[in-house]
């Protein structure tokens, strides 16, 4: 049995190790896809959707029009738009169908996933591989070890990577936190 101190030490170490294994060129390409997009549409399922929602919010703070798929105020997509999907397995049926539809509409697709050979990855224009463990990934996909249950390490790493992408976007656009805070919700 692990002590509380061991858990509090090991979980952040796992996140650091996992994020440290991500290829910088994949993150750079993700940032380029976002900058080039007219608008960004974001989607995920389960806990991955929580990270995606936070990312869409930060994109809005940078001034990029961003929408979460499924919200009532999300407009129709068009060519020039980008669909960003967070999916550990890259096989979630609703997200596969959404990716197919996005390609039909003329959108580009960016996937953050454990499995760069997944059905969504095959449709994607850019893929960021997050090498975390998950019981949903295909057999033979390399994964890190984790003391955490199910896809927790992927979900945590997804959130961190998306925040790193926001920092890269801020640098590329010369944005400061103060400028972004000016776009923060003020009717709370």
C-alpha positions in Angstrom: 0.0 0.0 0.0 1.3 3.5 -0.9 1.4 6.3 1.6 -0.3 9.6 0.9 3.1 11.2 0.4 4.1 8.5 -2.1 0.9 9.1 -4.1 1.3 12.9 -4.0 4.8 12.5 -5.3 4.3 9.7 -7.9 1.2 11.1 -9.7 2.9 14.5 -10.7 6.0 12.5 -11.6 4.0 10.3 -13.9 2.5 13.4 -15.6 5.9 15.0 -16.0 7.4 11.8 -17.4 4.4 11.3 -19.8 4.4 14.9 -21.1 8.2 14.8 -21.4 7.9 11.9 -23.9 5.7 13.9 -26.3 7.4 14.9 -29.6 7.9 18.7 -29.7 7.3 18.7 -33.5 3.9 17.3 -33.0 3.0 20.0 -30.5 4.4 22.6 -32.9 2.3 21.3 -35.7 -0.8 21.4 -33.4 -0.1 25.1 -32.6 0.3 25.8 -36.4 -3.0 24.1 -37.2 -4.8 26.2 -34.6 -3.2 29.4 -35.7 -4.1 28.7 -39.4 -7.7 27.8 -38.6 -10.5 30.3 -39.1 -12.4 28.8 -36.1 -11.7 25.9 -33.7 -14.3 23.3 -32.8 -13.4 21.0 -29.8 -14.7 17.6 -28.8 -14.0 14.8 -26.5 -15.9 12.2 -24.5 -15.9 11.4 -20.8 -13.1 12.9 -18.8 -11.2 13.9 -21.9 -14.1 16.2 -22.7 -13.3 18.2 -19.5 -9.8 19.0 -20.8 -11.2 19.9 -24.2 -13.7 22.3 -22.7 -11.0 24.0 -20.7 -8.9 24.3 -23.9 -11.7 25.9 -25.9 -12.1 28.4 -23.1 -8.4 29.3 -23.2 -8.6 29.6 -27.0 -11.4 32.1 -26.6 -9.2 34.0 -24.2 -6.5 34.2 -27.0 -9.1 35.7 -29.3 -9.5 32.6 -31.5 -13.2 31.8 -32.1 -13.6 28.4 -30.4 -16.6 26.2 -29.8 -17.3 23.0 -27.9 -19.3 20.5 -30.0 -22.7 19.8 -28.5 -23.2 23.2 -27.0 -26.4 24.9 -28.1 -24.5 28.0 -29.4 -22.0 26.0 -31.5 -22.4 27.1 -35.2 -22.1 25.0 -38.3 -18.6 24.1 -39.4 -17.0 25.2 -42.7 -13.9 24.7 -44.7 -11.0 26.5 -43.0 -12.2 25.4 -39.6 -10.3 22.9 -37.3 -11.7 20.1 -35.2 -9.6 19.3 -32.2 -10.4 16.0 -30.6 -9.0 14.6 -27.3 -9.5 10.8 -27.3 -7.2 8.4 -25.5 -8.2 5.4 -27.7 -8.9 7.4 -30.9 -11.7 4.9 -31.3 -14.7 6.4 -29.6 -17.6 5.8 -32.0 -19.2 9.3 -31.7 -15.8 10.9 -32.2 -14.9 8.8 -35.2 -18.2 9.7 -36.8 -17.6 13.4 -36.0 -14.2 13.2 -37.6 -15.6 11.7 -40.7 -18.3 14.4 -40.9 -15.6 17.1 -40.3 -13.6 15.8 -43.3 -16.7 15.8 -45.5 -17.4 19.4 -44.5 -13.8 20.3 -45.5 -12.4 20.8 -42.0 -8.9 19.8 -40.8 -8.7 17.5 -37.8 -6.2 17.6 -35.0 -6.1 14.6 -32.6 -4.5 14.2 -29.2 -4.4 10.5 -28.4 -2.5 7.5 -27.1 -2.8 5.6 -30.3 -1.5 7.3 -33.5 -2.7 4.4 -35.6 -6.4 4.7 -34.5 -9.4 5.3 -36.8 -9.5 9.0 -35.9 -5.7 9.3 -36.4 -6.1 7.9 -39.9 -8.5 10.8 -40.6 -6.5 13.4 -38.8 -4.3 16.0 -40.5 -2.2 16.2 -37.3 -1.7 13.9 -34.3 -0.1 14.5 -30.9 0.7 11.2 -29.3 0.4 11.2 -25.5 2.0 7.9 -24.3 -0.2 7.2 -21.3 -1.8 3.9 -20.4 -5.5 3.1 -21.1 -7.5 -0.1 -21.1 -9.2 1.2 -24.3 -6.2 1.3 -26.6 -5.5 -1.4 -29.1 -3.1 -4.2 -28.2 0.5 -3.5 -28.9 0.3 0.3 -28.5 3.3 1.4 -26.4 2.2 2.9 -23.1 3.8 4.3 -19.9 3.2 2.7 -16.6 0.9 4.3 -14.0 -0.4 3.7 -10.6 -3.6 5.5 -11.5 -6.8 3.9 -12.7 -8.0 3.6 -16.2 -7.2 6.6 -18.4 -6.4 9.1 -15.7 -2.8 9.7 -16.8 -3.9 10.5 -20.3 -6.6 12.8 -19.2 -4.3 14.7 -16.9 -1.6 14.9 -19.5 -4.1 16.0 -22.1 -5.0 19.0 -20.0 -1.3 19.9 -19.4 -0.4 19.5 -23.1 -3.4 21.7 -24.2 -2.3 24.4 -21.7 1.2 24.1 -23.1 -0.2 24.7 -26.6 -2.0 27.8 -25.3 1.4 29.1 -24.0 2.9 28.5 -27.4 0.0 30.3 -29.1 0.4 33.2 -26.7 4.1 33.5 -27.6 3.5 33.3 -31.3 0.8 36.0 -31.1 2.6 38.2 -28.5 -0.3 37.8 -26.0 0.0 38.4 -22.3 -2.1 37.0 -19.5 -3.4 40.5 -18.9 -4.7 40.8 -22.5 -6.3 37.3 -22.2 -7.9 38.2 -18.9 -9.6 41.1 -20.6 -11.6 38.4 -22.5 -12.5 36.5 -19.4 -16.2 36.1 -18.5 -17.3 39.2 -16.5 -21.0 38.4 -15.7 -20.1 35.8 -13.1 
